[in-house]
């Protein structure tokens, strides 16, 4: 009788194999050995056979389980608990034609200032290494396979150069490169006298444009707060003729009529100016311009390697996308994808997208809002533009996908007392930080957070209690707050600002916000 | 009379064809195996019962002092006493130019016993038991 799937993927432990397989087989064969004292020959041979049997069962169970997406993508645990998620990339490629997204470097622009009268350079990739206060190190260059970075730091002047993180992102190993702008940077390579490195954040990011018009949109003046702004051209024309609208932090577009510029946009001190840039018509209907305030020195947000769970979701999402119709000429015609398909397409559009959420607009017919975020925070304007262009190019007949990124909501934790084995306190603190960071960043496959998540008190307690070395945790004393206040011993549901899209960001250290007691 | 058990007649290797041995000879083999099995070997195959053993061949091929022989005697006595069929045991170790001979005397469930385990010093080969 053929084995059932349950039998194939179930692995007995050695003791069970000994008692359920080996001994009954020996009894059936009526062996005359009666010395079963430890050290006996037949007893030893029996344990060797049972050990080999367990190895063989594990091999069979691994191969059988890996054939099923739910097991290899980690959606369901195998009956015997063996982990076949390492097969996920192979199954994704072979069965779905989907490549796993690999880990990437964080790349940022560093300002190198030379106070000496001797120029330094030319320097190529790897020619300089800098270090941030966090201990994170960055290396001159972009990290791209065809990196052709070459800079000379002029005498008594400065130059902006790309630096990539020393390693690709790996949150589990503590390799996260979310250093802020405006920090004190030291040079690791010390043979550049007179040269200092800084990473100032500009008031505005560069403007990312989706569409074919050559007119420009430029933000200026002194802004307040952190915001994402989108400028959409509604009717074509030159400045003063073209009508346009603005969206603040993903909210609905508000018309600006045919103004050439506006000041104090949203009461935030932002001036937005349109210029023809030699075009006529300079601005084309449907074009969108994205920018953030403040800007960032980061040009590419690094990400972890795609988890088996996330890879599996993308694989399964390809199935709804297969249901397209053909036109009379036999060509595939894009129709309205499912929500899952939109999210999968957004994840495909850019490796910097690790969170995607699609929702139909509650008020405007045909509008589908696609929220995208990068690892640890909102997506850069250039990423939003990339995803928008990717979806726009598919010219869907009925849908109007509008891409935006959520606003970062700072989340805080406090109040708890952690009892931990004394010798394990340092490693426990580091491990708990990694677990909390993964959870708030949406990287925890057991508790994946998306846009406007509910931050669960019970999950934070579970993560804390599950940290190696922790032997006690004051559950009810743990509080969750936002923006440094509003603490409560309860779940926290985002958004805090109604009718917006928010994502949680957390940058605390449990060593400081919890009380640690040796036990 | 207590049964001292029947097992494969093996000390350092399996017989081919398979032969069984019973009684005092079986216990003698079992005690000899405790002196020729590296510590932890039974943990590696997953046997959950504790099993004390030494491999006296590890003492060979080097210069042995009086203190080394005393240590060997002590360890050998300790591991042999772990067999449930042994009540008391004392091990003597004598080293000649090319031969290390262990002599175990004691009492078990069937009365007093004595066995001799000679091992060639240069090759670590069990000559006879």
Interface residues (C-beta under 8 A of the other chain):
Chain A: X14 X15 X32 X33 X34 X35 X36 X37 X38 X39 X40 X41 X42 X43 X44 X47 X48 X50 X51
Chain B: X3 X4 X5 X6 X7 X8 X10 X14 X20 X26 X29 X30 X33 X34 X37 X42 X45 X46 X47 X48 X49 X50 X51 X53 X83 X84 X85
